Amino acid sequence: MSNTAWVEKDNTLYHKFEFKNFSEAFAFMVRVAIEAEKMDHHPLWTNVYNKVEIWLSTHDAGDIVTEKDHKLAKKIDGLLRD
């Protein structure tokens, strides 16, 4: 699995992940969904085959990057090490 680092731009935290195949990408999305639901903080994301792109921003704070986004990004990064 390869990926870029989180980048803050256009009032979002952005990260692109690349996996070996669709199954790995989808399994990752399921793990992210569980963590996001626990935090009641849901990402904007896309998935095409083995690629997952995630944009984080806090909607109820005016669609800007907040500590909530950084916390979810950290949890997402932790999922890659599990």
C-alpha positions as CSV (number, residue, x, y, z in Angstrom):
1,M,0.0,0.0,0.0
2,S,1.3,3.4,-0.9
3,N,0.0,6.8,0.0
4,T,0.8,10.5,0.2
5,A,0.8,12.5,3.3
6,W,-2.2,14.5,4.6
7,V,-2.2,17.9,2.9
8,E,-4.2,20.9,4.1
9,K,-5.7,22.8,1.2
10,D,-8.9,24.5,0.2
11,N,-10.2,24.2,3.8
12,T,-9.8,20.4,3.8
13,L,-7.4,17.8,5.0
14,Y,-6.7,15.6,1.9
15,H,-5.1,12.2,1.6
16,K,-4.8,9.7,-1.2
17,F,-4.3,6.1,-0.4
18,E,-3.4,3.3,-2.8
19,F,-3.8,-0.4,-2.1
20,K,-3.0,-3.7,-3.8
21,N,-6.5,-4.2,-5.0
22,F,-10.2,-3.3,-4.6
23,S,-10.8,-5.6,-1.7
24,E,-8.0,-4.0,0.4
25,A,-9.3,-0.5,-0.4
26,F,-12.8,-1.4,0.5
27,A,-11.8,-3.1,3.7
28,F,-9.9,0.1,4.7
29,M,-13.0,2.2,3.9
30,V,-15.1,-0.1,6.2
31,R,-12.6,0.4,9.1
32,V,-12.6,4.2,8.5
33,A,-16.4,4.2,8.4
34,I,-16.5,2.6,11.8
35,E,-14.1,5.1,13.4
36,A,-15.9,8.1,11.7
37,E,-19.2,6.9,13.0
38,K,-17.9,6.6,16.5
39,M,-16.7,10.2,16.2
40,D,-19.9,11.4,14.4
41,H,-17.5,12.9,11.9
42,H,-18.0,11.7,8.3
43,P,-15.5,12.1,5.5
44,L,-16.0,13.1,1.9
45,W,-14.3,10.3,0.0
46,T,-14.1,8.5,-3.3
47,N,-13.0,5.0,-4.3
48,V,-11.9,3.8,-7.7
49,Y,-10.6,0.2,-7.8
50,N,-7.5,0.3,-5.4
51,K,-7.5,4.1,-4.7
52,V,-9.3,5.9,-1.9
53,E,-9.2,9.7,-1.6
54,I,-10.4,11.4,1.6
55,W,-11.2,15.0,2.3
56,L,-11.9,16.0,5.9
57,S,-13.5,19.3,7.0
58,T,-15.9,20.2,9.8
59,H,-19.2,21.1,8.3
60,D,-20.8,22.5,11.5
61,A,-17.8,24.8,11.9
62,G,-18.3,26.3,8.4
63,D,-16.5,23.7,6.3
64,I,-13.0,24.4,7.7
65,V,-10.3,22.2,9.1
66,T,-10.6,21.8,12.9
67,E,-9.0,19.7,15.6
68,K,-11.8,17.1,14.9
69,D,-10.4,16.6,11.4
70,H,-6.9,16.2,12.7
71,K,-8.1,13.6,15.2
72,L,-9.9,11.6,12.6
73,A,-6.9,11.8,10.3
74,K,-4.7,10.4,13.1
75,K,-7.2,7.6,13.7
76,I,-7.2,6.8,10.0
77,D,-3.4,6.7,9.9
78,G,-3.5,4.3,12.9
79,L,-5.7,1.9,10.9
80,L,-2.9,1.5,8.4
81,R,-0.6,0.2,11.1
82,D,-3.2,-2.3,12.6
